[in-house]
């Protein structure tokens, strides 16, 4: 994450109008003026959006529609139990083997793939998301920033950058703190212990209301703590950004003991997502061997479907789609019903040069999963491979009426226009895709290409001219704003 981008965004937050006071969780110290936020929710969202533009261009960004969709379904199930119904959330995964998760301004919550794989149950994963959701709904970052409002702006910015950077990279956080006034910054970071206890307590409530096993929270934190003791010099990043004390563990234990036991089974989706991630680890051959060994030894604790799905993914990665088809047949025999199985089955057809049957398969299952984005992407891509360009275009046009902010679908539409030889529409669609990804300069460049294409009618050309003027003005405004900082 680019610390200069964070600092620039946070400069905008200084001196903003006051927001309504926040309630303080029972039993926590009154943080006084820190709860009277000058860091408005609208500004938090704006800062979060700015940071996300940078994250989406980072190599660690996991551009996987199925994994991110799962995280958003799980996260929003928890967030729906929060008293703050106005807060929007976006959950996303990063390719990183470390055990970490982080909340950013505006409701953006990142989860490292290492943490997804380390969670022993869905309740454990849900406990981490519930904890991060509570950091957002209680506006801990805003309260932490405002607590230091009496100091110099340099210290304020250095502290805020350190906090944000720590959510994704503890090493970067150390560098950010060293660049500022270290002792003052660390003193402010110590307030996070109170925030951690508040997030624990509210997170437990979200877990319970959502039907998960609340013991998942204490169990996961206890395992993290043991891991940290064994590898003292390489403690999980989550412990470094979320200080875990004996007092916190005891407080969680006491609260959990007073509640009735509730067993919560893992969802099939949780198992499939983890199998998909596991299939991407190590070499393709090693991944295949691992899943084959688990099947042979029947070490899958009732989750045979997830192991067979993971084996199919590993075989695909190993360049053996025909062999992977046998695992899909086994999943059919086991009567496994999941859109993730269907998209994999279609991809195997594509890899074997059979786009027509890939289209047929996805058309058949799409009515069963009308809101599944991965199926829609797969169907457009399969239609393109089958050279059914008019059908692919119609599907993307209809889809964007319901999902106008889908950058990936705009990019797929641009590719379809290119295959149809419609250059103006190709560059126009690609411009919208770039714009939704926060790449305004590239969007302007694409609109200029659309303007020069010469193959649009008067109406289309007029639309491009108007949109280009709008985007150029926005680019000029951003450049002017940057000079004023």
NUZA-54129 format. One record per residue (C-alpha): x, y, z. Coordinates in nm, 2 decimals. Example, Ala and Ser with C-alpha at 12.3 -4.5 7.8 and 13.67 -1.06 7.14 Angstrom:
<atoms>
ATOM     xx     yy     zz
ATOM   1.23  -0.45   0.78
ATOM   1.37  -0.11   0.71
</atoms>
This chain:
<atoms>
ATOM     xx     yy     zz
ATOM   0.00   0.00   0.00
ATOM   0.14   0.34  -0.10
ATOM   0.19   0.55   0.22
ATOM   0.20   0.87   0.02
ATOM  -0.15   0.80  -0.11
ATOM  -0.26   0.74   0.25
ATOM  -0.11   1.06   0.37
ATOM  -0.27   1.26   0.09
ATOM  -0.61   1.12   0.16
ATOM  -0.58   1.18   0.53
ATOM  -0.48   1.54   0.48
ATOM  -0.84   1.59   0.34
ATOM  -0.98   1.46   0.67
ATOM  -0.83   1.73   0.89
ATOM  -1.08   2.00   0.99
ATOM  -1.39   1.82   0.87
ATOM  -1.73   1.90   1.03
ATOM  -1.83   1.71   1.34
ATOM  -2.03   1.39   1.33
ATOM  -2.29   1.28   1.59
ATOM  -2.14   1.13   1.91
ATOM  -2.09   0.75   1.93
ATOM  -2.21   0.53   2.21
ATOM  -1.94   0.37   2.43
ATOM  -1.96   0.00   2.50
ATOM  -2.06  -0.09   2.85
ATOM  -1.76  -0.13   3.08
ATOM  -1.51   0.06   2.86
ATOM  -1.35   0.39   2.96
ATOM  -1.51   0.71   2.83
ATOM  -1.29   0.84   2.56
ATOM  -1.43   1.19   2.58
ATOM  -1.37   1.41   2.27
ATOM  -1.24   1.11   2.08
ATOM  -1.60   0.99   2.04
ATOM  -1.70   1.34   1.90
ATOM  -1.57   1.26   1.56
ATOM  -1.45   1.54   1.33
ATOM  -1.36   1.26   1.08
ATOM  -1.70   1.23   0.91
ATOM  -1.84   0.90   0.77
ATOM  -1.85   1.05   0.42
ATOM  -1.48   1.14   0.45
ATOM  -1.40   0.80   0.58
ATOM  -1.57   0.64   0.27
ATOM  -1.38   0.88   0.04
ATOM  -1.05   0.79   0.19
ATOM  -1.13   0.42   0.18
ATOM  -1.22   0.44  -0.18
ATOM  -0.89   0.62  -0.26
ATOM  -0.69   0.35  -0.08
ATOM  -0.89   0.07  -0.25
ATOM  -0.79   0.22  -0.59
ATOM  -0.43   0.16  -0.49
ATOM  -0.50  -0.19  -0.35
ATOM  -0.68  -0.31  -0.66
ATOM  -0.36  -0.24  -0.86
ATOM  -0.14  -0.43  -0.62
ATOM  -0.01  -0.77  -0.72
ATOM  -0.15  -0.91  -0.40
ATOM  -0.51  -0.82  -0.50
ATOM  -0.70  -1.15  -0.55
ATOM  -0.93  -1.08  -0.84
ATOM  -1.14  -1.39  -0.78
ATOM  -1.52  -1.33  -0.81
ATOM  -1.61  -1.64  -0.62
ATOM  -1.38  -1.59  -0.32
ATOM  -1.46  -1.22  -0.28
ATOM  -1.83  -1.30  -0.33
ATOM  -1.82  -1.55  -0.05
ATOM  -1.64  -1.31   0.19
ATOM  -1.91  -1.04   0.11
ATOM  -2.19  -1.28   0.17
ATOM  -2.04  -1.39   0.50
ATOM  -1.95  -1.04   0.60
ATOM  -2.28  -0.89   0.52
ATOM  -2.46  -1.16   0.71
ATOM  -2.27  -1.05   1.01
ATOM  -2.31  -0.67   0.94
ATOM  -2.68  -0.71   0.90
ATOM  -2.69  -0.77   1.28
ATOM  -2.52  -0.44   1.36
ATOM  -2.72  -0.15   1.49
ATOM  -2.56   0.08   1.23
ATOM  -2.77  -0.01   0.92
ATOM  -2.63   0.29   0.72
ATOM  -2.27   0.16   0.71
ATOM  -2.18  -0.01   0.38
ATOM  -1.91  -0.28   0.36
ATOM  -1.69  -0.43   0.10
ATOM  -1.48  -0.74   0.19
ATOM  -1.19  -0.86  -0.03
ATOM  -0.91  -1.11  -0.03
ATOM  -0.54  -1.05  -0.07
ATOM  -0.29  -1.32  -0.18
ATOM  -0.07  -1.33   0.13
ATOM   0.03  -1.63   0.34
ATOM   0.04  -1.44   0.66
ATOM  -0.24  -1.46   0.92
ATOM  -0.39  -1.11   0.89
ATOM  -0.71  -0.91   0.83
ATOM  -0.76  -0.54   0.85
ATOM  -1.04  -0.28   0.85
ATOM  -1.00   0.05   0.66
ATOM  -1.20   0.37   0.66
ATOM  -1.54   0.35   0.50
ATOM  -1.61  -0.02   0.56
ATOM  -1.35  -0.18   0.34
ATOM  -1.22  -0.50   0.51
ATOM  -0.93  -0.71   0.37
ATOM  -0.86  -1.07   0.45
ATOM  -0.53  -1.24   0.38
ATOM  -0.56  -1.59   0.22
ATOM  -0.33  -1.72   0.49
ATOM  -0.60  -1.64   0.75
ATOM  -0.87  -1.79   0.54
ATOM  -0.67  -2.12   0.53
ATOM  -0.58  -2.10   0.90
ATOM  -0.94  -2.08   1.02
ATOM  -1.04  -2.42   1.15
ATOM  -1.41  -2.35   1.11
ATOM  -1.64  -2.10   0.95
ATOM  -1.73  -1.97   1.29
ATOM  -1.36  -1.88   1.34
ATOM  -1.34  -1.69   1.01
ATOM  -1.67  -1.52   1.09
ATOM  -1.53  -1.41   1.43
ATOM  -1.25  -1.23   1.26
ATOM  -1.49  -1.05   1.03
ATOM  -1.72  -0.97   1.31
ATOM  -1.43  -0.81   1.50
ATOM  -1.33  -0.60   1.20
ATOM  -1.69  -0.50   1.13
ATOM  -1.71  -0.37   1.49
ATOM  -1.39  -0.16   1.44
ATOM  -1.57   0.01   1.15
ATOM  -1.92   0.05   1.31
ATOM  -1.76   0.20   1.62
ATOM  -1.54   0.43   1.40
ATOM  -1.23   0.34   1.59
ATOM  -1.00   0.50   1.33
ATOM  -1.18   0.83   1.35
ATOM  -1.17   0.83   1.72
ATOM  -0.80   0.75   1.73
ATOM  -0.72   1.02   1.48
ATOM  -0.93   1.28   1.66
ATOM  -0.77   1.18   2.00
ATOM  -0.45   1.33   1.87
ATOM  -0.61   1.64   1.72
ATOM  -0.44   1.86   1.97
ATOM  -0.09   1.78   1.84
ATOM   0.10   1.88   1.53
ATOM  -0.04   1.78   1.19
ATOM   0.28   1.58   1.11
ATOM   0.23   1.35   1.41
ATOM  -0.14   1.31   1.33
ATOM  -0.07   1.20   0.97
ATOM   0.22   0.98   1.07
ATOM   0.00   0.80   1.32
ATOM  -0.29   0.76   1.09
ATOM  -0.06   0.63   0.81
ATOM   0.09   0.39   1.06
ATOM  -0.25   0.26   1.16
ATOM  -0.37   0.21   0.81
ATOM  -0.04   0.06   0.69
ATOM  -0.04  -0.18   0.98
ATOM  -0.37  -0.33   0.86
ATOM  -0.19  -0.47   0.56
ATOM   0.18  -0.47   0.64
ATOM   0.32  -0.44   0.99
ATOM   0.67  -0.38   0.84
ATOM   0.54  -0.08   0.65
ATOM   0.37   0.04   0.97
ATOM   0.70   0.04   1.15
ATOM   0.86   0.25   0.88
ATOM   0.57   0.49   0.89
ATOM   0.60   0.54   1.27
ATOM   0.98   0.59   1.24
ATOM   0.92   0.86   0.99
ATOM   0.71   1.06   1.25
ATOM   0.74   1.12   1.62
ATOM   0.77   0.76   1.73
ATOM   0.70   0.80   2.11
ATOM   0.39   1.02   2.05
ATOM   0.25   0.79   1.79
ATOM   0.30   0.48   2.00
ATOM   0.12   0.65   2.28
ATOM  -0.18   0.70   2.06
ATOM  -0.16   0.35   1.93
ATOM  -0.20   0.22   2.28
ATOM  -0.56   0.34   2.28
ATOM  -0.63   0.06   2.04
ATOM  -0.63  -0.19   2.34
ATOM  -0.96  -0.03   2.45
ATOM  -1.09  -0.05   2.10
ATOM  -0.99  -0.42   2.07
ATOM  -1.19  -0.50   2.38
ATOM  -1.49  -0.31   2.23
ATOM  -1.46  -0.49   1.90
ATOM  -1.44  -0.83   2.08
ATOM  -1.76  -0.76   2.28
ATOM  -1.96  -0.63   1.98
ATOM  -1.81  -0.90   1.76
ATOM  -1.94  -1.17   1.99
ATOM  -2.29  -1.02   1.97
ATOM  -2.28  -1.02   1.59
ATOM  -2.16  -1.38   1.59
ATOM  -2.44  -1.50   1.82
ATOM  -2.71  -1.31   1.63
ATOM  -2.59  -1.45   1.30
ATOM  -2.61  -1.81   1.42
ATOM  -2.24  -1.89   1.45
ATOM  -2.06  -2.06   1.74
ATOM  -1.92  -1.77   1.95
ATOM  -1.65  -2.00   2.08
ATOM  -1.49  -1.96   1.74
ATOM  -1.36  -1.62   1.85
ATOM  -1.18  -1.73   2.17
ATOM  -1.06  -2.05   2.00
ATOM  -0.91  -1.87   1.71
ATOM  -0.74  -1.60   1.92
ATOM  -0.60  -1.87   2.16
ATOM  -0.44  -2.06   1.87
ATOM  -0.29  -1.73   1.74
ATOM  -0.15  -1.66   2.08
ATOM   0.01  -2.01   2.10
ATOM   0.15  -1.97   1.75
ATOM   0.30  -1.63   1.85
ATOM   0.47  -1.79   2.15
ATOM   0.62  -2.07   1.95
ATOM   0.75  -1.82   1.68
ATOM   0.82  -1.53   1.90
ATOM   1.01  -1.33   1.64
ATOM   0.76  -1.40   1.37
ATOM   0.42  -1.36   1.54
ATOM   0.11  -1.36   1.32
ATOM   0.05  -1.01   1.17
ATOM  -0.30  -1.01   1.32
ATOM  -0.15  -1.02   1.67
ATOM   0.08  -0.72   1.59
ATOM  -0.20  -0.51   1.46
ATOM  -0.46  -0.64   1.72
ATOM  -0.28  -0.66   2.05
ATOM  -0.40  -0.97   2.23
ATOM  -0.38  -0.96   2.61
ATOM  -0.46  -1.21   2.88
ATOM  -0.73  -0.97   3.00
ATOM  -0.89  -0.98   2.65
ATOM  -0.89  -1.36   2.64
ATOM  -1.03  -1.38   3.00
ATOM  -1.30  -1.13   2.91
ATOM  -1.41  -1.32   2.60
ATOM  -1.40  -1.65   2.80
ATOM  -1.62  -1.51   3.07
ATOM  -1.88  -1.38   2.83
ATOM  -1.88  -1.70   2.63
ATOM  -1.93  -1.92   2.94
ATOM  -2.25  -1.73   3.03
ATOM  -2.41  -1.81   2.69
ATOM  -2.56  -2.14   2.58
ATOM  -2.36  -2.37   2.35
ATOM  -2.46  -2.36   1.99
ATOM  -2.30  -2.58   1.73
ATOM  -2.27  -2.43   1.38
ATOM  -2.18  -2.65   1.08
ATOM  -1.95  -2.51   0.82
ATOM  -2.11  -2.41   0.49
ATOM  -2.02  -2.60   0.17
ATOM  -1.91  -2.26   0.02
ATOM  -1.66  -2.22   0.31
ATOM  -1.51  -2.56   0.23
ATOM  -1.49  -2.50  -0.14
ATOM  -1.33  -2.16  -0.11
ATOM  -1.06  -2.30   0.11
ATOM  -1.01  -2.60  -0.13
ATOM  -0.97  -2.36  -0.42
ATOM  -0.71  -2.15  -0.23
ATOM  -0.53  -2.47  -0.12
ATOM  -0.51  -2.59  -0.49
ATOM  -0.32  -2.27  -0.58
ATOM  -0.04  -2.33  -0.32
ATOM   0.30  -2.47  -0.41
ATOM   0.37  -2.63  -0.74
ATOM   0.07  -2.78  -0.94
ATOM   0.21  -3.13  -0.90
ATOM   0.24  -3.09  -0.52
ATOM  -0.11  -2.96  -0.50
ATOM  -0.24  -3.26  -0.69
ATOM  -0.05  -3.50  -0.47
ATOM  -0.18  -3.34  -0.16
ATOM  -0.55  -3.38  -0.26
ATOM  -0.49  -3.73  -0.40
ATOM  -0.33  -3.84  -0.07
ATOM  -0.62  -3.70   0.13
ATOM  -0.87  -3.89  -0.09
ATOM  -0.67  -4.21  -0.07
ATOM  -0.63  -4.19   0.31
ATOM  -0.99  -4.06   0.34
ATOM  -0.86  -3.78   0.56
ATOM  -1.14  -3.53   0.48
ATOM  -1.36  -3.54   0.79
ATOM  -1.69  -3.56   0.60
ATOM  -1.58  -3.30   0.34
ATOM  -1.51  -3.54   0.05
ATOM  -1.68  -3.29  -0.19
ATOM  -1.44  -3.02  -0.10
ATOM  -1.14  -3.25  -0.15
ATOM  -1.26  -3.36  -0.49
ATOM  -1.33  -3.00  -0.59
ATOM  -0.98  -2.90  -0.48
ATOM  -0.83  -3.19  -0.67
ATOM  -1.02  -3.08  -0.99
ATOM  -0.88  -2.73  -0.94
ATOM  -0.53  -2.86  -0.89
ATOM  -0.55  -3.09  -1.20
ATOM  -0.67  -2.80  -1.41
ATOM  -0.37  -2.60  -1.28
ATOM  -0.15  -2.90  -1.37
ATOM  -0.27  -2.89  -1.73
ATOM  -0.50  -3.20  -1.70
ATOM  -0.85  -3.08  -1.76
ATOM  -0.97  -3.41  -1.90
ATOM  -0.86  -3.59  -1.57
ATOM  -1.03  -3.31  -1.37
ATOM  -1.35  -3.39  -1.55
ATOM  -1.36  -3.72  -1.36
ATOM  -1.37  -3.53  -1.03
ATOM  -1.66  -3.32  -1.15
ATOM  -1.85  -3.65  -1.23
ATOM  -1.78  -3.76  -0.88
ATOM  -1.92  -3.43  -0.74
ATOM  -2.23  -3.49  -0.95
ATOM  -2.26  -3.84  -0.80
ATOM  -2.24  -3.69  -0.46
ATOM  -2.52  -3.45  -0.56
ATOM  -2.31  -3.14  -0.48
ATOM  -2.50  -2.83  -0.58
ATOM  -2.29  -2.51  -0.59
ATOM  -2.22  -2.24  -0.85
ATOM  -1.85  -2.29  -0.79
ATOM  -1.88  -2.65  -0.92
ATOM  -2.06  -2.53  -1.23
ATOM  -1.81  -2.25  -1.32
ATOM  -1.53  -2.50  -1.28
ATOM  -1.71  -2.75  -1.50
ATOM  -1.75  -2.49  -1.77
ATOM  -1.39  -2.38  -1.75
ATOM  -1.28  -2.74  -1.80
ATOM  -1.49  -2.75  -2.12
ATOM  -1.32  -2.43  -2.24
ATOM  -0.97  -2.56  -2.16
ATOM  -1.05  -2.87  -2.38
ATOM  -1.16  -2.65  -2.67
ATOM  -1.54  -2.70  -2.63
ATOM  -1.69  -2.35  -2.57
ATOM  -2.03  -2.45  -2.71
ATOM  -2.09  -2.70  -2.43
ATOM  -1.95  -2.45  -2.18
ATOM  -2.21  -2.21  -2.29
ATOM  -2.48  -2.48  -2.28
ATOM  -2.38  -2.57  -1.92
ATOM  -2.38  -2.22  -1.79
ATOM  -2.71  -2.12  -1.96
ATOM  -2.87  -2.42  -1.79
ATOM  -2.75  -2.33  -1.44
ATOM  -2.77  -1.95  -1.46
ATOM  -3.15  -1.93  -1.38
ATOM  -3.07  -2.13  -1.06
ATOM  -2.80  -1.87  -0.96
ATOM  -2.92  -1.55  -1.11
ATOM  -2.70  -1.32  -0.89
ATOM  -2.38  -1.52  -0.92
ATOM  -2.13  -1.29  -1.08
ATOM  -1.88  -1.57  -1.16
ATOM  -2.14  -1.76  -1.37
ATOM  -2.22  -1.44  -1.56
ATOM  -1.85  -1.37  -1.63
ATOM  -1.80  -1.73  -1.74
ATOM  -2.10  -1.72  -1.97
ATOM  -1.99  -1.40  -2.15
ATOM  -1.63  -1.54  -2.18
ATOM  -1.77  -1.87  -2.31
ATOM  -1.99  -1.70  -2.57
ATOM  -1.68  -1.50  -2.68
ATOM  -1.48  -1.83  -2.72
ATOM  -1.77  -1.98  -2.91
ATOM  -1.76  -1.67  -3.14
ATOM  -2.12  -1.59  -3.05
ATOM  -2.04  -1.22  -3.03
ATOM  -2.39  -1.08  -3.07
ATOM  -2.52  -1.30  -2.78
ATOM  -2.22  -1.20  -2.56
ATOM  -2.28  -0.84  -2.63
ATOM  -2.65  -0.86  -2.55
ATOM  -2.58  -1.04  -2.23
ATOM  -2.33  -0.78  -2.12
ATOM  -2.56  -0.49  -2.21
ATOM  -2.85  -0.65  -2.02
ATOM  -2.63  -0.73  -1.72
ATOM  -2.49  -0.38  -1.69
ATOM  -2.84  -0.24  -1.65
ATOM  -2.85  -0.42  -1.32
ATOM  -2.49  -0.39  -1.23
ATOM  -2.37  -0.06  -1.38
ATOM  -2.07  -0.04  -1.15
ATOM  -1.92  -0.37  -1.25
ATOM  -1.57  -0.29  -1.39
ATOM  -1.50  -0.64  -1.50
ATOM  -1.83  -0.67  -1.70
ATOM  -1.74  -0.33  -1.87
ATOM  -1.40  -0.48  -1.97
ATOM  -1.57  -0.80  -2.10
ATOM  -1.80  -0.58  -2.30
ATOM  -1.51  -0.38  -2.44
ATOM  -1.35  -0.71  -2.56
ATOM  -1.68  -0.82  -2.73
ATOM  -1.70  -0.48  -2.91
ATOM  -1.34  -0.53  -3.03
ATOM  -1.43  -0.87  -3.17
ATOM  -1.72  -0.71  -3.35
ATOM  -1.49  -0.44  -3.49
ATOM  -1.68  -0.16  -3.32
ATOM  -1.39   0.06  -3.21
ATOM  -1.58   0.35  -3.06
ATOM  -1.78   0.13  -2.84
ATOM  -1.48  -0.08  -2.75
ATOM  -1.28   0.22  -2.62
ATOM  -1.59   0.37  -2.45
ATOM  -1.66   0.05  -2.26
ATOM  -1.29   0.02  -2.16
ATOM  -1.29   0.38  -2.04
ATOM  -1.58   0.30  -1.80
ATOM  -1.40   0.00  -1.67
ATOM  -1.09   0.20  -1.60
ATOM  -1.30   0.47  -1.44
ATOM  -1.46   0.23  -1.20
ATOM  -1.11   0.10  -1.10
ATOM  -1.01   0.46  -1.02
ATOM  -0.77   0.50  -1.32
ATOM  -0.91   0.83  -1.44
ATOM  -0.61   0.92  -1.67
ATOM  -0.65   0.58  -1.85
ATOM  -1.02   0.64  -1.88
ATOM  -0.96   0.98  -2.05
ATOM  -0.71   0.82  -2.29
ATOM  -0.96   0.55  -2.39
ATOM  -1.23   0.82  -2.45
ATOM  -0.99   1.01  -2.67
ATOM  -0.94   0.70  -2.87
ATOM  -1.31   0.65  -2.89
ATOM  -1.35   1.01  -3.02
ATOM  -1.09   0.95  -3.29
ATOM  -1.22   0.61  -3.40
ATOM  -1.45   0.75  -3.67
ATOM  -1.69   0.45  -3.67
ATOM  -1.97   0.58  -3.45
ATOM  -2.29   0.75  -3.55
ATOM  -2.37   1.11  -3.46
ATOM  -2.56   1.01  -3.14
ATOM  -2.27   0.79  -3.02
ATOM  -2.01   1.05  -3.11
ATOM  -2.20   1.31  -2.92
ATOM  -2.22   1.09  -2.61
ATOM  -1.84   1.03  -2.63
ATOM  -1.77   1.40  -2.66
ATOM  -1.98   1.49  -2.36
ATOM  -1.83   1.21  -2.15
ATOM  -1.48   1.31  -2.25
ATOM  -1.54   1.67  -2.14
ATOM  -1.67   1.55  -1.81
ATOM  -1.37   1.32  -1.74
ATOM  -1.12   1.58  -1.85
ATOM  -1.27   1.83  -1.61
ATOM  -1.25   1.58  -1.33
ATOM  -0.89   1.51  -1.41
ATOM  -0.81   1.88  -1.40
ATOM  -0.99   1.92  -1.07
ATOM  -0.79   1.63  -0.92
ATOM  -0.46   1.79  -1.05
ATOM  -0.56   2.12  -0.90
ATOM  -0.65   1.96  -0.57
ATOM  -0.31   1.77  -0.56
ATOM  -0.12   2.10  -0.60
ATOM  -0.30   2.26  -0.31
ATOM  -0.19   1.99  -0.07
</atoms>
